[in-house]
Amino acid sequence: MNTTYTAIFGYNSLSYELINQLIKKPTNIIIIDSDPDRVTNAQKNNLTAQCLDYRQDEDLINLGIGSTLTTLFCFLKHDSENVFLTLSARSLDKNLNIISLVKQPDSAEKLFAAGANKIIDPYEICSNKVYQLLSKPHLTRLLDNIVFGRADLNMAEITIPPESILDKTSTKNLHIHEDYNLFLIGVVDKELGEKLYFSLGEQDHILDVGDILVILGSQRDIKHFKQEIGVTD
């Protein structure tokens, strides 16, 4: 049985946090960069890394696209590079899970058209986090309680199960902080694709079975919430 891998293209400040999170999980990862110095630095940090030109299909095939590679993260410096890599990888493997970084808003459509499953906009995420801190005082209190209370802080994705009490519930009426000491970051509506809709301001959303809630809080509170809404795993 072949071992499956996750590849991260681009060893840079934007991919460091992703790599730090992935190495904590039972995932085989390989770092790819076209700069030999960055590859050497990755190897010095005990990471599996190799120098490779993403523009050559033969190199991508040898890497495992179409066979042992299951997930591809495109964290190259320029959007045009990530679009090209996404397009090349998708042409080689229609089932590959491709997640790409995007810096310019007009590049998002190009990445989806090229075959990306998901996109990550670090600037949008950062601005939304700032907005949350400024407009949601209870988030600040929650973080203060967690940090100074030395509780654990976790982010979780929870899929609403069939026959859940949350089915057809409005996010405005979901008092998740008051009832469970959790914060709702956003919702992924499966009928609308893979985009995360942030829970900001007066924005409302009607929840359905299959929607994914992205929440922040302690592991104990998350577990209690999952039990309450009918999640069995």
C-alpha positions as CSV (number, residue, x, y, z in Angstrom):
1,M,0.0,0.0,0.0
2,N,1.4,3.4,-1.1
3,T,1.9,6.1,1.5
4,T,-0.1,9.2,0.8
5,Y,1.3,12.7,1.1
6,T,0.4,16.4,1.4
7,A,2.6,18.8,-0.5
8,I,3.1,22.5,0.3
9,F,4.6,24.6,-2.5
10,G,6.4,27.6,-1.0
11,Y,8.5,27.7,2.1
12,N,7.9,31.3,3.3
13,S,6.4,33.4,6.1
14,L,2.9,32.6,4.8
15,S,3.3,28.8,4.9
16,Y,5.2,28.5,8.2
17,E,2.1,28.5,10.4
18,L,0.4,25.9,8.1
19,I,3.4,23.7,8.4
20,N,3.6,24.0,12.1
21,Q,0.0,22.9,12.4
22,L,0.3,20.0,10.0
23,I,3.4,18.5,11.6
24,K,1.4,18.1,14.8
25,K,-1.0,15.7,12.9
26,P,-0.4,12.2,11.6
27,T,0.2,13.6,8.1
28,N,3.1,13.0,5.7
29,I,4.1,16.4,4.3
30,I,6.7,17.4,1.8
31,I,7.8,21.0,1.3
32,I,8.5,22.1,-2.3
33,D,10.3,25.3,-3.3
34,S,12.3,26.4,-6.4
35,D,14.9,28.2,-4.2
36,P,17.7,25.8,-3.0
37,D,18.4,28.0,0.0
38,R,14.8,27.8,1.3
39,V,14.8,24.1,0.7
40,T,18.0,23.8,2.8
41,N,16.5,25.9,5.5
42,A,13.5,23.6,5.6
43,Q,15.7,20.6,5.8
44,K,17.6,22.2,8.7
45,N,14.3,22.4,10.5
46,N,13.9,18.6,10.1
47,L,11.3,18.9,7.4
48,T,11.1,16.8,4.2
49,A,11.8,19.2,1.4
50,Q,13.0,19.2,-2.2
51,C,13.8,21.7,-4.9
52,L,11.4,21.4,-7.8
53,D,10.2,23.5,-10.8
54,Y,6.4,23.6,-10.6
55,R,6.2,24.5,-14.3
56,Q,7.2,21.0,-15.4
57,D,4.4,18.4,-15.5
58,E,7.0,15.5,-15.4
59,D,8.3,16.8,-12.1
60,L,4.7,17.1,-10.7
61,I,4.0,13.5,-11.7
62,N,7.2,12.3,-10.1
63,L,6.2,14.2,-7.0
64,G,3.1,12.0,-6.8
65,I,0.3,14.1,-8.4
66,G,-2.1,11.5,-9.8
67,S,-0.9,8.8,-7.5
68,T,0.3,9.2,-3.9
69,L,-0.3,13.0,-3.4
70,T,-3.8,13.7,-1.9
71,T,-3.6,17.3,-0.9
72,L,-1.8,20.2,-2.5
73,F,-1.2,23.6,-0.8
74,C,-0.3,26.4,-3.2
75,F,1.6,29.0,-1.1
76,L,3.8,30.5,-3.8
77,K,4.8,34.1,-3.7
78,H,2.6,35.4,-6.6
79,D,-1.0,34.7,-7.5
80,S,0.0,34.0,-11.1
81,E,2.3,31.2,-9.9
82,N,-0.5,29.6,-7.7
83,V,-2.9,29.8,-10.7
84,F,-0.4,28.1,-13.0
85,L,0.4,25.4,-10.4
86,T,-3.3,24.8,-9.7
87,L,-4.1,24.5,-13.4
88,S,-1.3,22.1,-14.0
89,A,-2.1,19.9,-11.0
90,R,-5.8,19.8,-11.8
91,S,-5.1,18.7,-15.3
92,L,-3.0,15.8,-13.9
93,D,-5.4,14.7,-11.2
94,K,-9.1,15.6,-11.1
95,N,-9.5,14.3,-7.6
96,L,-6.6,16.1,-6.0
97,N,-7.6,18.4,-3.1
98,I,-6.1,21.8,-4.0
99,I,-6.0,24.7,-1.5
100,S,-4.4,27.9,-2.7
101,L,-3.4,31.2,-1.2
102,V,-4.7,34.3,-2.8
103,K,-3.5,37.9,-2.4
104,Q,-5.5,39.9,-4.9
105,P,-9.4,39.7,-5.0
106,D,-9.5,39.3,-8.7
107,S,-7.3,36.2,-8.6
108,A,-9.9,34.2,-6.6
109,E,-12.1,33.5,-9.6
110,K,-9.0,32.6,-11.6
111,L,-8.0,30.0,-9.0
112,F,-11.4,28.5,-8.8
113,A,-11.6,28.4,-12.6
114,A,-8.2,26.7,-12.6
115,G,-9.5,24.0,-10.3
116,A,-8.8,25.0,-6.7
117,N,-11.1,23.4,-4.1
118,K,-10.6,26.2,-1.6
119,I,-8.8,29.5,-1.4
120,I,-7.2,31.3,1.6
121,D,-7.1,35.1,1.8
122,P,-4.8,35.9,4.7
123,Y,-5.5,39.6,4.5
124,E,-9.3,39.1,4.6
125,I,-8.9,36.7,7.6
126,C,-6.7,39.2,9.5
127,S,-9.1,42.1,8.8
128,N,-12.0,40.1,9.9
129,K,-10.2,39.1,13.1
130,V,-9.6,42.8,13.8
131,Y,-13.2,43.6,13.1
132,Q,-14.3,40.9,15.5
133,L,-12.1,42.3,18.3
134,L,-13.4,45.8,17.7
135,S,-17.1,45.0,17.3
136,K,-17.6,41.9,19.5
137,P,-16.6,42.8,23.1
138,H,-17.6,39.3,24.3
139,L,-14.9,37.8,22.1
140,T,-12.3,39.9,23.9
141,R,-13.8,38.7,27.2
142,L,-13.7,35.1,26.0
143,L,-10.1,35.3,25.0
144,D,-9.2,37.1,28.2
145,N,-10.9,34.3,30.2
146,I,-9.1,31.6,28.2
147,V,-5.7,33.2,28.3
148,F,-5.6,34.4,31.9
149,G,-7.6,31.4,33.1
150,R,-5.1,29.1,31.4
151,A,-7.9,27.1,29.7
152,D,-7.3,25.5,26.3
153,L,-8.2,27.4,23.2
154,N,-9.3,25.4,20.1
155,M,-10.9,26.0,16.8
156,A,-13.3,23.4,15.5
157,E,-15.3,22.7,12.4
158,I,-18.7,21.1,13.3
159,T,-21.0,19.7,10.7
160,I,-24.7,20.0,11.6
161,P,-26.0,16.4,11.7
162,P,-29.4,15.2,10.5
163,E,-32.3,15.9,12.8
164,S,-30.2,18.4,14.7
165,I,-31.9,21.2,16.8
166,L,-29.9,23.7,14.7
167,D,-31.6,22.8,11.4
168,K,-33.4,25.9,10.1
169,T,-32.1,28.0,13.0
170,S,-31.0,31.6,12.3
171,T,-27.5,32.5,13.4
172,K,-28.9,35.6,14.9
173,N,-30.8,33.4,17.3
174,L,-27.9,31.1,18.0
175,H,-26.7,32.4,21.4
176,I,-23.6,30.2,21.3
177,H,-21.5,32.5,23.6
178,E,-24.1,32.9,26.2
179,D,-25.2,29.3,26.3
180,Y,-22.0,27.5,25.6
181,N,-19.1,30.0,26.2
182,L,-18.1,29.6,22.6
183,F,-17.6,32.1,19.8
184,L,-19.0,31.5,16.3
185,I,-16.4,32.6,13.7
186,G,-18.5,31.7,10.7
187,V,-20.4,29.2,8.6
188,V,-19.7,27.1,5.5
189,D,-22.9,26.7,3.6
190,K,-22.4,23.4,1.6
191,E,-25.1,24.5,-0.9
192,L,-23.1,27.6,-1.8
193,G,-19.7,26.0,-2.0
194,E,-16.7,25.9,0.3
195,K,-16.5,29.6,1.2
196,L,-16.5,30.6,4.9
197,Y,-19.1,33.2,5.7
198,F,-17.9,35.2,8.7
199,S,-20.3,35.9,11.5
200,L,-19.9,39.7,11.3
201,G,-22.1,42.6,12.3
202,E,-25.8,42.1,11.4
203,Q,-25.1,39.4,8.8
204,D,-27.6,36.5,9.3
205,H,-27.7,32.9,8.0
206,I,-30.2,30.1,8.1
207,L,-28.5,26.9,9.1
208,D,-29.2,23.6,7.4
209,V,-28.1,20.0,7.9
210,G,-24.7,19.7,6.4
211,D,-23.6,23.2,7.1
212,I,-20.3,23.6,8.9
213,L,-19.9,25.8,12.0
214,V,-16.5,27.2,12.7
215,I,-16.2,27.9,16.4
216,L,-13.7,28.9,18.9
217,G,-13.5,27.9,22.6
218,S,-12.3,25.3,25.1
219,Q,-12.2,21.6,24.2
220,R,-14.7,20.9,27.0
221,D,-17.2,23.5,25.9
222,I,-16.9,22.4,22.2
223,K,-17.5,18.8,23.3
224,H,-20.6,19.8,25.3
225,F,-21.9,21.8,22.3
226,K,-21.5,18.9,19.9
227,Q,-23.4,16.6,22.2
228,E,-26.2,19.2,22.5
229,I,-26.7,19.5,18.8
230,G,-26.6,15.8,18.1
231,V,-23.1,15.1,16.9
232,T,-22.2,11.6,17.9
233,D,-18.5,11.2,17.0
